[in-house]
Amino acid sequence: MDGDWTTSEVGDFLRSRRARIRPEEVGLPAHGRRRVPGLRREEVAQLAGVSVDYYIRLEQGRGTSVSDAVLDAVARVLRLDETEQAYLRTVARPRPRRRAAADRPAARVRPGVQLLLDSMDRTPAFVLGRGMNVLAWNALGDAVAGFTRMAPAERNMPRQVFLAPAARELYPEWAAVAAQTVAHLRIDAGRHSDDPELCALVGELSLKSEDFRRLWADHQVKECMYGVKRVRHPVAGLLTLPYETLTVPADPEQTIVVYTPEPGSETAERLALLGSWASVG
């Protein structure tokens, strides 16, 4: 992921979406040999109502002034969902370069946000920043995830999922967690393609994890707004943790993740015990 990443990404993303659609699904004849699966560029252009040359320039990252109407038409042909449409708009258009990471202040959580986390003494919670770095947490969040036992560089969700030795034991549904992590990280990378720290993170994971490389090549994009994560805690046992994510209004790059187990459930009881042990320790 280098400085020209979005130029290649828009083409890679569109090709991956063309490949998943069979011609007969959009009313085109399926006869004839095809070198690659899915729709041809000429077919996408025809169905979207644009010239073949225009669409080719878009896939080559040269559609710098492409209109919303054209992107909407391409999204309709390729059957992109809402998140994929937003991602296409992000990578299809150039943006002014942001300040280099060395010139930006380090990401910090406001004291009021930390107080909010600490007030949720029965609920594990933490804050994620750019690149899914863990910026802050409350006591129960630390008891579940062990953030204070990690080196600062390890407080990053993708590194934990793909590089931590115990990750597959920690997450019983590791494959689903891994795919979701990559899909969310790709959205972040699309928004901040010129961030050297984020580029370095993707490069590190690509170098060190074959699973990450495979998932990254799928070009899946998905926001992690809510869901359920199962964690096998070394002390508390198996925890079933529904979660909600909340964007910090004063800093849209920061997200509060809150685990919300059902009151009275086995997981809630185990978390209560875990919190008691943590407070004693």
C-alpha positions in Angstrom: 0.0 0.0 0.0 2.0 3.0 -1.3 1.3 6.5 -2.3 -0.5 5.3 -5.4 -2.6 2.8 -3.6 -6.0 4.2 -4.4 -5.1 4.4 -8.1 -4.7 0.6 -8.2 -7.3 -0.1 -5.6 -10.2 1.3 -7.5 -9.4 -1.0 -10.4 -8.8 -4.0 -8.2 -12.0 -3.4 -6.3 -14.1 -3.0 -9.5 -12.6 -6.1 -11.1 -13.3 -8.1 -7.9 -16.9 -7.0 -8.1 -17.2 -7.7 -11.8 -15.9 -11.2 -11.2 -18.7 -12.2 -8.8 -21.6 -11.5 -11.2 -22.6 -14.0 -13.9 -23.7 -12.5 -17.2 -27.1 -14.3 -17.1 -27.8 -12.5 -13.8 -28.0 -9.2 -15.6 -29.8 -10.4 -18.7 -26.7 -11.1 -20.9 -26.1 -14.3 -22.8 -23.7 -16.6 -21.1 -22.4 -18.4 -24.3 -18.8 -18.1 -25.4 -15.6 -18.7 -23.6 -14.5 -16.2 -21.0 -10.9 -15.8 -19.9 -12.0 -14.5 -16.5 -15.2 -15.1 -14.5 -17.9 -12.5 -14.3 -18.7 -9.5 -16.4 -16.4 -7.9 -19.0 -15.5 -4.2 -18.8 -17.4 -3.7 -22.0 -20.5 -5.2 -20.5 -20.4 -3.1 -17.3 -20.0 0.0 -19.5 -23.0 -1.0 -21.6 -25.2 -1.7 -18.7 -24.1 1.5 -16.8 -24.7 3.6 -19.9 -21.2 5.0 -20.3 -18.6 4.5 -23.0 -16.1 1.7 -22.7 -13.2 4.1 -22.8 -14.7 6.1 -19.9 -15.2 2.9 -17.8 -11.7 1.7 -18.6 -10.3 5.1 -17.4 -12.3 4.6 -14.2 -10.8 1.2 -13.5 -7.3 2.6 -14.2 -7.8 5.3 -11.6 -8.0 8.0 -14.2 -11.6 9.0 -13.6 -10.7 11.9 -11.4 -13.8 13.9 -12.1 -16.3 11.0 -12.3 -19.8 12.1 -11.3 -22.1 10.6 -8.7 -24.5 9.6 -11.4 -21.8 7.4 -13.1 -20.7 5.9 -9.8 -24.3 5.2 -8.9 -24.8 3.5 -12.3 -21.7 1.3 -11.9 -22.7 0.5 -8.4 -26.2 -0.6 -9.6 -24.7 -2.8 -12.3 -22.2 -4.4 -9.9 -24.9 -4.7 -7.2 -22.9 -2.9 -4.6 -24.4 -2.6 -1.1 -24.4 0.7 0.7 -21.0 0.2 2.3 -19.4 -0.8 -1.0 -20.9 2.2 -2.8 -19.4 4.6 -0.2 -16.1 2.8 -0.5 -16.1 3.1 -4.3 -16.7 6.9 -4.0 -13.8 7.1 -1.5 -11.2 5.4 -3.7 -12.5 6.6 -7.1 -11.8 10.3 -6.4 -8.5 11.9 -5.4 -8.4 13.8 -2.1 -6.0 16.5 -0.9 -3.1 15.0 0.9 -3.4 15.2 4.7 -0.6 16.1 7.1 2.0 13.4 7.4 1.8 11.2 10.5 4.9 12.9 12.0 3.2 16.3 11.8 -0.1 15.1 13.4 -0.5 15.0 17.1 -0.8 11.6 18.6 -4.4 10.3 18.8 -5.7 10.9 22.3 -9.0 10.2 24.0 -10.6 13.2 25.7 -10.9 13.0 29.5 -14.6 13.1 29.2 -14.6 10.0 27.1 -12.4 8.2 29.6 -14.8 9.2 32.3 -17.6 7.8 30.3 -15.8 4.5 29.9 -15.0 4.3 33.6 -18.6 4.9 34.5 -19.6 1.7 32.7 -18.2 -0.5 35.5 -20.4 -3.5 34.6 -19.7 -3.3 30.8 -16.5 -3.9 29.0 -15.7 -1.0 26.7 -12.8 0.5 24.8 -12.0 3.1 22.1 -10.6 2.3 18.7 -8.8 4.9 16.5 -7.4 4.9 13.0 -6.1 1.5 12.0 -8.1 -0.1 14.8 -5.6 1.0 17.4 -6.9 0.7 20.9 -6.6 4.1 22.5 -8.4 3.7 25.8 -10.4 1.2 27.9 -12.2 0.7 31.1 -11.3 -1.8 33.9 -13.6 -4.5 32.7 -12.5 -4.1 29.1 -9.0 -4.5 30.3 -10.0 -7.6 32.3 -11.5 -9.2 29.1 -8.8 -8.2 26.6 -5.7 -7.6 28.7 -4.7 -4.3 27.1 -2.4 -3.2 30.0 -0.4 -6.4 29.6 0.3 -5.6 25.9 3.1 -3.4 24.6 1.8 -0.2 23.0 2.4 -1.5 19.5 0.4 -4.7 20.3 -2.7 -2.6 21.2 -4.1 -3.0 17.7 -7.0 -5.2 16.8 -5.6 -6.5 13.4 -2.3 -7.3 15.0 -4.0 -9.2 17.8 -6.2 -11.2 15.4 -3.5 -12.1 12.9 -0.2 -12.1 14.8 -1.0 -12.9 18.5 -0.1 -16.6 19.1 -3.2 -17.2 21.1 -5.7 -15.6 18.8 -7.3 -18.7 17.4 -7.8 -20.0 20.9 -9.2 -16.7 22.1 -11.7 -16.4 19.3 -13.7 -19.7 18.7 -15.0 -18.2 15.4 -11.6 -16.9 14.4 -12.3 -17.1 10.7 -15.3 -14.8 11.0 -13.5 -12.4 13.3 -10.5 -12.3 10.9 -12.7 -11.6 7.8 -14.6 -8.8 9.6 -11.4 -7.2 10.8 -9.9 -7.1 7.3 -13.2 -5.8 5.8 -13.2 -2.9 8.3 -9.5 -2.2 8.0 -9.9 -1.9 4.2 -12.5 0.9 4.7 -10.1 2.7 7.0 -7.2 2.3 4.5 -9.4 3.7 1.7 -10.1 6.8 3.7 -6.5 7.3 4.8 -4.5 5.9 1.9 -1.7 8.4 2.5 -1.2 7.6 6.2 2.3 6.0 6.4 1.5 4.2 9.7 -1.6 2.6 8.3 0.3 1.7 5.1 3.0 0.1 7.3 0.4 -1.8 9.3 -1.1 -3.3 6.1 2.4 -4.1 4.8 3.4 -5.8 8.1 0.3 -7.9 8.2 0.7 -8.9 4.5 4.3 -9.9 5.1 3.7 -11.9 8.3 0.3 -13.5 7.8 -0.8 -15.6 4.8 -4.4 -15.5 6.1 -4.3 -11.7 6.1 -2.9 -11.6 2.5 -5.7 -13.9 1.3 -8.4 -11.9 2.9 -7.0 -8.6 1.8 -7.0 -9.8 -1.8 -10.7 -10.4 -1.5 -11.4 -6.7 -1.4 -14.3 -7.1 1.1 -15.5 -3.9 2.8 -17.8 -3.9 5.8 -18.4 -1.6 8.8 -18.4 -3.3 12.2 -21.3 -1.4 13.8 -22.8 -4.1 15.9 -22.8 -7.9 16.2 -21.8 -10.7 18.5 -18.3 -11.9 19.3 -17.4 -15.0 21.3 -14.3 -15.0 23.4 -12.7 -17.9 25.3 -11.2 -16.1 28.3 -8.4 -17.9 30.2 -10.1 -17.2 33.5 -13.8 -16.5 32.9 -14.3 -19.2 30.2 -16.5 -18.8 27.1 -18.0 -15.3 26.9 -20.8 -14.5 24.3 -20.5 -10.7 23.8 -23.0 -8.7 21.8 -21.4 -5.4 20.9 -22.4 -1.9 19.8 -20.1 0.8 18.3 -20.6 4.5 18.8 -18.7 7.2 17.0 -17.3 10.0 19.2 -19.0 13.1 17.9 -16.0 15.4 18.6 -13.6 13.0 16.7 -15.3 10.8 14.0 -12.1 8.7 13.7 -12.6 7.4 17.3 -15.2 4.7 18.0 -16.4 3.4 21.4 -16.9 -0.4 21.4 -19.2 -1.6 24.1 -19.9 -5.2 24.9 -23.6 -5.6 26.0 -24.3 -9.1 27.4 -27.9 -9.9 28.3 -28.6 -9.1 31.9 -28.8 -12.3 33.9 -27.1 -14.3 31.3 -24.2 -16.7 32.0 -21.8 -14.2 30.3 -23.1 -11.4 32.4 -22.5 -13.4 35.6 -19.0 -14.4 34.4 -18.2 -10.8 33.7 -19.3 -9.8 37.2 -17.0 -12.3 38.7 -14.2 -11.2 36.4 -14.7 -7.6 37.4 -14.5 -8.6 41.1 -11.3 -10.6 40.6 -9.8 -7.7 38.6 -10.7 -5.1 41.3 -9.1 -7.3 44.0 -6.0 -7.8 41.9 
